Amino acid sequence: MQEYKKGDCLTVTIEDLDTDGQGIGKAEGYTLFVKDALVGDTVKVKIMKAKKNYAFARLEEVITPSSYRVAPKCEHHRRCGGCQLQCLSYEAQLRFKEKKVRNNLVRIGGFKEADIDGIMQPIIGMEEPFHYRNKAQYPIGKDKHTGKPVAGFYAQRTHDIIPNTDCALGVKENKEILERILSWMEVCKIPPYDEVNGEGLVRHVLIRKGFVSGELMVCLVINGGDLPAADRLIESLKEVSGMKSISISINREKTNVIMGTTIRTLWGSDTIEDTLGGIKFRISPLSFYQVNPVQTEKLYAKAVEFAGLTGKESVWDLYCGIGTISLFMAKNAGKVYGVEIIPEAIEDAKGNAERNGFTNTEFFVGKAEEVLPQFYERASREEDMLHPDVIVVDPPRKGCDVQCLDTMIKMRPERIVYVSCDSATLARDLKILCEGGYELKKAVCVDMFGMTGHVETVVLMSKAK
Ligand SMILES: C[S@@+](CC[C@H](N)C(=O)[O-])C[C@H]1O[C@@H](n2cnc3c(N)ncnc32)[C@H](O)[C@@H]1O
């Protein structure tokens, strides 16, 4: 096999995409990973980092475009880290995501291709794969040439801001809100934050919109305790139709974490409201709330369908956030227990249950891998083991802790519904559940993040006969 070195240029045909959506091509057995290249493209590339058997290369020119290639909507898509797949037709994006999940189930989970064919339902795509995000976090900085404040996105793997107030994934109000904030900063001489020396004031702008309520929230993350000329900013932002909440988040740390822990409302309400599946949720600047509400309803509806509820069941919702899945389940179950590590989220969950009139829910703060075993031990000791019929899990990307999976297996619910945003850790955890006596019954992918390589998957596991 020929070896290549940094700086070499060559022409390759892209045969596949890796899990991050980078093109994969082969030159005489030597593998090249090419960002922005698509399956079916013949491209000219330059090697940026060479290893013995593979290299990362930069796309220099598309010689023959793939039949899946489409014109990008956003001129910044190559530099911005947000949309890895914008040049791939939406139909092909869905095929890519489904294939990624299947491959992980086979490779990591040890499932047979034929078995997956038998249980996998067609991916649920979006009707409108742009402008779907209800939340945007724009970094604020200074234009290198003019020195004026800018809002935009970080260029991939850097903290250089690409000015852009009109991201194709966000809501149309983002642009008007950001332009009002930038103009206020310029007129009132409010300095943007400088990450290098830690000076300046405005670091980020968080914007959230309730898709059903139409309510808007703006939170300025600042490197200080107060916002000068706040009245002028409020006067301007109040004019945006739907504005409901204007706040500041104080973050004086030299850190990549965006939000500070102290939030102060400057005008309007502390929260905005949104409705999912007929249930009202209050959302604060710090709440975790799914970013694509249209697809979230479809995702949760699948989780409820897979849970097979008749109105009597006892359900555990582990990693429950502000109780969204818990309340969807509670509409159809006898009792729902939610567990979540963030105390504020549990407060929100309790409030959401109460305001919506649910009396069959109970929420616990703590790690799922600690709360569930403690509950199980106490219940077995007292011999009043409340047998869970269904356990739902929706963990972060790293998946479930082994201790949590072991306890789930010991509790022997009839069904386990696993909602996952990372199919590699999903496949790893399903293997453990299968070894513990469960069978994979159903699976479906739901696309919540068009133009990116991410996808959600919902899986049903049942107790093996
Ligand atoms: C993917 S989110 C799901 C939230 C919720 N189910 C929803 O759809 O909005 C994962 C949640 O797990 C919580 N979490 C992370 N580690 C946890 C742990 N060890 N135990 C319990 N909750 C945890 C996070 O705070 C977050 O709210």
The ligand as a MOL file (V3000), in Angstrom:
LIG
                    3D

  0  0  0     0  0            999 V3000
M  V30 BEGIN CTAB
M  V30 COUNTS 27 29 0 0 0
M  V30 BEGIN ATOM
M  V30 1 C -31.0090 13.4010 27.1880 0
M  V30 2 S -31.5590 14.2720 28.6030 0 CHG=1
M  V30 3 C -33.2030 13.6920 28.6990 0
M  V30 4 C -34.1540 14.5590 29.4550 0
M  V30 5 C -35.6380 14.2890 29.2670 0
M  V30 6 N -35.9580 12.8910 29.2400 0
M  V30 7 C -36.1800 15.0030 28.0450 0
M  V30 8 O -36.5130 14.3510 27.0450 0
M  V30 9 O -36.2810 16.2250 28.0790 0 CHG=-1
M  V30 10 C -30.6870 13.4360 29.8490 0
M  V30 11 C -30.9700 13.9180 31.2520 0
M  V30 12 O -30.2480 13.0790 32.1580 0
M  V30 13 C -29.7850 13.8510 33.2480 0
M  V30 14 N -28.6830 13.0410 33.8570 0
M  V30 15 C -27.3960 12.9820 33.4940 0
M  V30 16 N -26.7510 12.0510 34.2240 0
M  V30 17 C -27.6660 11.5220 35.0770 0
M  V30 18 C -27.6080 10.4950 36.0650 0
M  V30 19 N -26.4850 9.8410 36.3220 0
M  V30 20 N -28.7250 10.1890 36.7170 0
M  V30 21 C -29.8990 10.8510 36.4790 0
M  V30 22 N -30.0080 11.8250 35.5500 0
M  V30 23 C -28.9110 12.1570 34.8560 0
M  V30 24 C -29.4010 15.1570 32.5960 0
M  V30 25 O -29.3560 16.1920 33.5440 0
M  V30 26 C -30.5320 15.3460 31.5630 0
M  V30 27 O -31.6100 16.0470 32.1130 0
M  V30 END ATOM
M  V30 BEGIN BOND
M  V30 1 1 1 2
M  V30 2 1 2 3
M  V30 3 1 2 10
M  V30 4 1 3 4
M  V30 5 1 4 5
M  V30 6 1 5 6
M  V30 7 1 5 7
M  V30 8 2 7 8
M  V30 9 1 7 9
M  V30 10 1 10 11
M  V30 11 1 11 12
M  V30 12 1 11 26
M  V30 13 1 12 13
M  V30 14 1 13 14
M  V30 15 1 13 24
M  V30 16 1 14 15
M  V30 17 1 14 23
M  V30 18 2 15 16
M  V30 19 1 16 17
M  V30 20 1 17 18
M  V30 21 2 17 23
M  V30 22 1 18 19
M  V30 23 2 18 20
M  V30 24 1 20 21
M  V30 25 2 21 22
M  V30 26 1 22 23
M  V30 27 1 24 25
M  V30 28 1 24 26
M  V30 29 1 26 27
M  V30 END BOND
M  V30 END CTAB
M  END
